[in-house]
């Protein structure tokens, strides 16, 4: 929704700058200014609600995952607590909770923001230059295969990092 309002404000600004009557007609200028301000206000409100929804969703997910983590730890056999130092268990637990509380919300925000920005950009370019659709398909395939290679490599690096701790 935020991207839609942002694109709308850019289109409106283009219309406003191309209108020659604005210099002499103050009513028209005020109308353009009011609509542009409304687009800005709508961007702020949509960003506020999306941030609120993301924060509440992250809190809910972190709570559920924390409960599941505690449930699994409580179900460990007793000899696990005898052989594994408590500091190691607490350290692992605190790192997982830190990732849930701090890293994942930031990553989700970046993923959602980037995804919608890319989609909005593709839509705008496709509307203004339809031949772009013929180019985006091969680029999409190249990106898909590069991404598959990257994910496999990244997963291996994560395993190596986890083992080295």
Backbone as numpy.savetxt, mean C-alpha at the origin, in Angstrom:
# Nx Ny Nz CAx CAy CAz Cx Cy Cz
-9.94 5.24 -4.20 -10.78 6.42 -4.20 -9.89 7.67 -4.20
-8.84 7.62 -3.39 -7.92 8.75 -3.33 -7.32 9.03 -4.71
-6.92 7.97 -5.39 -6.34 8.14 -6.72 -7.34 8.75 -7.69
-8.59 8.35 -7.57 -9.63 8.92 -8.43 -9.79 10.41 -8.21
-9.79 10.83 -6.95 -9.89 12.26 -6.67 -8.64 13.00 -7.13
-7.50 12.36 -7.02 -6.26 13.01 -7.46 -6.26 13.18 -8.98
-6.68 12.16 -9.68 -6.77 12.26 -11.14 -7.81 13.30 -11.53
-8.93 13.29 -10.82 -9.97 14.28 -11.10 -9.48 15.70 -10.89
-8.71 15.92 -9.83 -8.19 17.27 -9.60 -7.18 17.67 -10.67
-6.39 16.73 -11.14 -5.45 17.04 -12.21 -6.17 17.38 -13.51
-7.21 16.62 -13.82 -8.00 16.90 -15.03 -8.69 18.26 -14.89
-9.22 18.52 -13.70 -9.90 19.79 -13.47 -8.92 20.96 -13.59
-7.72 20.78 -13.08 -6.70 21.82 -13.18 -6.32 22.07 -14.64
-6.29 21.00 -15.43 -6.01 21.15 -16.86 -7.12 21.95 -17.54
-8.36 21.61 -17.22 -9.49 22.35 -17.79 -9.42 23.82 -17.39
-9.11 24.05 -16.14 -9.04 25.41 -15.62 -7.95 26.21 -16.33
-6.79 25.61 -16.51 -5.69 26.35 -17.13 -5.92 26.56 -18.63
-6.74 25.74 -19.27 -7.02 25.91 -20.69 -8.17 26.88 -20.97
-8.91 27.25 -19.95 -10.06 28.14 -20.13 -9.57 29.60 -20.17
-9.83 30.26 -21.28 -9.36 31.64 -21.47 -10.26 32.66 -20.76
-11.49 32.29 -20.47 -12.43 33.23 -19.85 -12.15 33.46 -18.37
-11.32 32.64 -17.77 -11.08 32.73 -16.33 -10.44 34.06 -15.95
-9.62 34.59 -16.84 -8.92 35.84 -16.53 -9.87 37.01 -16.37
-10.99 36.99 -17.08 -11.92 38.12 -17.03 -13.17 37.81 -16.22
-13.56 36.57 -16.12 -14.81 36.19 -15.46 -14.49 35.65 -14.06
-14.74 36.46 -13.04 -14.41 36.04 -11.67 -15.34 34.95 -11.16
-16.57 34.93 -11.63 -17.50 33.88 -11.20 -17.01 32.51 -11.69
-16.52 32.47 -12.90 -16.00 31.21 -13.44 -14.73 30.80 -12.69
-13.89 31.78 -12.38 -12.68 31.49 -11.63 -13.02 30.92 -10.25
-14.00 31.53 -9.60 -14.42 31.05 -8.28 -15.01 29.64 -8.36
-15.73 29.37 -9.45 -16.29 28.03 -9.63 -15.17 27.00 -9.79
-14.18 27.32 -10.62 -13.04 26.41 -10.79 -12.30 26.21 -9.47
-12.11 27.30 -8.74 -11.41 27.23 -7.47 -12.19 26.39 -6.45
-13.50 26.56 -6.42 -14.33 25.79 -5.49 -14.30 24.30 -5.78
-14.41 23.95 -7.05 -14.38 22.53 -7.42 -13.00 21.94 -7.14
-11.96 22.71 -7.44 -10.60 22.23 -7.16 -10.40 22.03 -5.66
-10.92 22.96 -4.86 -10.86 22.81 -3.41 -11.64 21.60 -2.92
-12.79 21.35 -3.56 -13.58 20.17 -3.19 -12.82 18.88 -3.50
-12.13 18.86 -4.63 -11.30 17.69 -4.94 -10.21 17.50 -3.87
-9.59 18.59 -3.46 -8.56 18.51 -2.43 -9.13 18.01 -1.10
-10.30 18.53 -0.73 -10.94 18.10 0.50 -11.32 16.62 0.42
-11.82 16.19 -0.73 -12.18 14.79 -0.91 -10.94 13.89 -0.82
-9.81 14.37 -1.32 -8.57 13.60 -1.19 -8.19 13.43 0.27
-8.30 14.50 1.03 -7.95 14.43 2.45 -8.87 13.46 3.18
-10.16 13.55 2.93 -11.12 12.68 3.60 -10.91 11.21 3.21
-10.70 10.97 1.91 -10.49 9.58 1.48 -9.18 9.02 2.05
-8.16 9.84 2.12 -6.89 9.38 2.71 -7.07 9.10 4.20
-7.82 9.95 4.87 -8.08 9.75 6.30 -8.81 8.43 6.55
-9.86 8.19 5.78 -10.62 6.95 5.98 -9.82 5.72 5.58
-9.02 5.82 4.53 -8.21 4.66 4.16 -7.14 4.38 5.21
-6.57 5.43 5.77 -5.58 5.23 6.84 -6.22 4.65 8.08
-7.40 5.13 8.40 -8.12 4.61 9.56 -8.48 3.14 9.36
-8.98 2.81 8.18 -9.33 1.41 7.90 -8.10 0.51 7.96
-6.99 0.99 7.42 -5.76 0.20 7.46 -5.28 0.02 8.90
-5.33 1.08 9.69 -4.88 0.98 11.08 -5.75 0.02 11.88
-7.06 0.14 11.72 -7.96 -0.76 12.45 -7.79 -2.20 11.99
-7.61 -2.39 10.69 -7.38 -3.74 10.18 -6.08 -4.33 10.70
-5.04 -3.51 10.77 -3.76 -4.00 11.29 -3.85 -4.34 12.77
-4.57 -3.53 13.52 -4.75 -3.82 14.95 -5.49 -5.14 15.13
-6.55 -5.32 14.35 -7.33 -6.56 14.44 -6.47 -7.77 14.07
-5.74 -7.66 12.97 -4.90 -8.78 12.53 -3.78 -9.06 13.52
-3.17 -8.02 14.05 -2.09 -8.22 15.02 -2.61 -8.90 16.27
-3.80 -8.52 16.69 -4.39 -9.14 17.88 -4.66 -10.62 17.63
-5.24 -10.94 16.48 -5.54 -12.34 16.15 -4.26 -13.16 16.03
-3.27 -12.63 15.33 -2.02 -13.37 15.16 -1.28 -13.53 16.49
-1.35 -12.52 17.33 -0.72 -12.62 18.65 -1.40 -13.70 19.48
-2.72 -13.75 19.42 -3.44 -14.80 20.15 -3.06 -16.18 19.63
-2.95 -16.32 18.32 -2.57 -17.62 17.76 -1.14 -17.98 18.15
-0.26 -16.99 18.16 1.12 -17.25 18.53 1.21 -17.71 19.99
0.51 -17.05 20.86 0.50 -17.45 22.27 -0.11 -18.85 22.42
-1.18 -19.09 21.69 -1.82 -20.40 21.75 -0.85 -21.51 21.34
-0.09 -21.27 20.28 0.88 -22.29 19.84 2.02 -22.46 20.84
2.47 -21.37 21.41 3.56 -21.47 22.40 3.08 -22.24 23.63
1.85 -21.99 24.05 1.33 -22.70 25.22 1.12 -24.18 24.95
1.02 -24.56 23.73 0.81 -25.98 23.38 2.12 -26.73 23.14
3.25 -26.04 23.25 4.52 -26.72 23.09 4.69 -27.75 24.20
5.43 -28.82 23.91 5.71 -29.79 24.99 6.60 -29.15 26.07
6.49 -29.63 27.26 7.23 -29.04 28.39 8.74 -29.16 28.21
9.19 -30.23 27.55 10.64 -30.38 27.38 11.23 -29.29 26.49
10.40 -28.67 25.66 10.89 -27.55 24.85 11.33 -26.40 25.75
10.57 -26.15 26.79 10.92 -25.06 27.71 12.12 -25.43 28.57
12.34 -26.74 28.76 13.51 -27.17 29.53 14.79 -27.05 28.71
14.70 -27.32 27.41 15.91 -27.32 26.58 16.19 -25.98 25.91
15.17 -25.19 25.69 15.35 -23.89 25.02 15.39 -22.79 26.07
16.42 -21.96 26.03 16.46 -20.86 27.00 15.27 -19.91 26.83
14.76 -19.43 27.94 13.59 -18.54 27.92 13.90 -17.26 27.13
15.14 -16.79 27.24 15.53 -15.58 26.50 15.37 -15.75 25.00
15.69 -16.93 24.49 15.55 -17.18 23.06 14.08 -17.18 22.65
13.24 -17.77 23.49 11.80 -17.81 23.19 11.23 -16.39 23.22
11.58 -15.64 24.25 11.08 -14.26 24.36 11.60 -13.40 23.22
12.87 -13.59 22.86 13.45 -12.81 21.77 12.72 -13.10 20.46
12.47 -14.36 20.20 11.76 -14.73 18.97 10.33 -14.18 18.99
9.69 -14.30 20.13 8.32 -13.81 20.28 8.27 -12.30 20.07
9.21 -11.58 20.66 9.19 -10.12 20.55 9.51 -9.67 19.13
10.38 -10.40 18.43 10.68 -10.03 17.05 9.45 -10.24 16.16
8.74 -11.34 16.36 7.54 -11.58 15.57 6.47 -10.53 15.84
6.30 -10.17 17.09 5.30 -9.15 17.44 5.72 -7.79 16.88
7.02 -7.50 16.91 7.51 -6.24 16.35 7.23 -6.17 14.85
7.45 -7.26 14.15 7.16 -7.29 12.72 5.67 -7.08 12.47
4.84 -7.73 13.28 3.38 -7.57 13.13 2.94 -6.14 13.39
3.50 -5.52 14.40 3.03 -4.20 14.80 3.64 -3.06 14.00
4.86 -3.21 13.54 5.55 -2.08 12.92 5.82 -2.26 11.43
6.31 -3.40 11.05 6.75 -3.57 9.66 5.59 -3.85 8.71
4.71 -4.76 9.08 3.62 -5.13 8.17 2.67 -3.98 7.82
2.24 -3.16 8.78 1.36 -2.05 8.37 2.02 -1.09 7.38
3.30 -0.81 7.59 4.00 0.08 6.67 4.10 -0.55 5.29
4.39 -1.84 5.25 4.50 -2.53 3.96 3.15 -2.59 3.25
2.08 -2.84 4.00 0.74 -2.88 3.39 0.37 -1.52 2.80
0.69 -0.46 3.54 0.40 0.88 3.03 1.16 1.13 1.72
2.42 0.74 1.70 3.22 0.95 0.48 2.69 0.11 -0.67
2.34 -1.14 -0.41 1.83 -2.02 -1.46 0.53 -1.47 -2.03
-0.39 -1.11 -1.16 -1.68 -0.59 -1.64 -1.51 0.73 -2.38
-0.71 1.61 -1.84 -0.50 2.90 -2.48 0.15 2.74 -3.85
1.18 1.92 -3.92 1.87 1.72 -5.19 0.97 1.02 -6.21
0.22 0.03 -5.77 -0.66 -0.70 -6.68 -1.70 0.23 -7.30
-2.35 1.02 -6.46 -3.38 1.91 -6.98 -2.79 3.05 -7.81
-1.59 3.50 -7.46 -0.94 4.52 -8.28 -0.60 3.98 -9.66
-0.08 2.77 -9.70 0.27 2.17 -10.99 -0.99 1.93 -11.83
-2.03 1.40 -11.21 -3.28 1.17 -11.95 -3.87 2.48 -12.47
-3.87 3.50 -11.64 -4.40 4.80 -12.08 -3.56 5.37 -13.22
-2.26 5.22 -13.13 -1.39 5.72 -14.20 -1.64 4.96 -15.50
-1.79 3.65 -15.40 -2.06 2.86 -16.61 -3.40 3.25 -17.22
-4.40 3.49 -16.39 -5.71 3.89 -16.91 -5.62 5.25 -17.61
-4.96 6.20 -16.98 -4.86 7.54 -17.57 -4.08 7.50 -18.88
-2.97 6.79 -18.89 -2.18 6.69 -20.12 -2.96 5.96 -21.20
-3.68 4.91 -20.83 -4.46 4.15 -21.81 -5.58 4.99 -22.41
-6.18 5.85 -21.60 -7.25 6.71 -22.12 -6.68 7.77 -23.05
-5.55 8.34 -22.67 -4.99 9.41 -23.49 -4.22 8.88 -24.71
-3.63 7.69 -24.59 -2.87 7.10 -25.69 -3.24 5.62 -25.79
-4.26 5.28 -26.57 -4.72 3.89 -26.62 -3.68 2.89 -27.14
-2.73 3.32 -27.94 -1.70 2.40 -28.44 -0.85 1.84 -27.30
-0.88 2.51 -26.18 -0.13 2.07 -25.00 -0.57 0.67 -24.56
-1.83 0.33 -24.79 -2.32 -0.99 -24.40 -1.59 -2.11 -25.14
-1.15 -1.84 -26.37 -0.41 -2.85 -27.12 0.99 -3.05 -26.54
1.52 -2.03 -25.90 2.87 -2.11 -25.34 2.85 -2.68 -23.92
1.79 -2.41 -23.19 1.75 -2.79 -21.78 1.67 -4.31 -21.59
1.08 -5.02 -22.53 0.96 -6.48 -22.39 2.33 -7.16 -22.40
3.20 -6.90 -23.39 4.54 -7.53 -23.31 5.34 -7.08 -22.09
5.19 -5.82 -21.73 5.89 -5.34 -20.53 5.37 -6.07 -19.29
4.08 -6.32 -19.25 3.50 -7.07 -18.13 4.07 -8.47 -18.02
4.24 -9.15 -19.16 4.83 -10.49 -19.13 6.27 -10.45 -18.66
7.03 -9.50 -19.14 8.43 -9.37 -18.72 8.50 -9.10 -17.21
7.65 -8.22 -16.75 7.61 -7.89 -15.32 7.22 -9.12 -14.50
6.26 -9.89 -14.98 5.81 -11.07 -14.26 6.95 -12.08 -14.09
7.69 -12.35 -15.15 8.78 -13.32 -15.06 9.94 -12.80 -14.22
10.21 -11.51 -14.30 11.26 -10.93 -13.45 10.85 -11.01 -11.98
9.59 -10.79 -11.72 9.09 -10.84 -10.35 9.16 -12.26 -9.80
8.86 -13.25 -10.60 8.95 -14.64 -10.14 10.39 -14.99 -9.77
11.34 -14.54 -10.57 12.74 -14.78 -10.27 13.14 -14.07 -8.98
12.70 -12.84 -8.82 13.05 -12.06 -7.63 12.47 -12.70 -6.37
11.23 -13.15 -6.42 10.60 -13.73 -5.23 11.34 -14.99 -4.80
11.71 -15.83 -5.76 12.44 -17.05 -5.41 13.79 -16.71 -4.78
14.48 -15.75 -5.34 15.78 -15.35 -4.80 15.62 -14.72 -3.42
14.63 -13.87 -3.28 14.38 -13.21 -2.00 14.03 -14.23 -0.92
13.26 -15.21 -1.28 12.88 -16.25 -0.31 14.11 -17.02 0.17
15.01 -17.33 -0.74 16.24 -18.03 -0.36 17.10 -17.16 0.57
17.18 -15.87 0.27 17.95 -14.97 1.13 17.34 -14.87 2.52
16.02 -14.85 2.59 15.35 -14.81 3.90 15.66 -16.08 4.69
15.67 -17.22 4.02 15.99 -18.48 4.71 17.42 -18.44 5.24
18.34 -17.95 4.41 19.73 -17.87 4.85 19.88 -16.93 6.04
19.16 -15.82 6.01 19.22 -14.88 7.13 18.65 -15.51 8.40
17.56 -16.24 8.25 16.93 -16.87 9.40 17.83 -17.94 10.01
18.51 -18.70 9.17 19.38 -19.77 9.65 20.63 -19.18 10.31
21.10 -18.05 9.81 22.34 -17.48 10.34 22.16 -16.85 11.71
20.94 -16.62 12.14 20.71 -16.05 13.48 20.90 -17.08 14.49
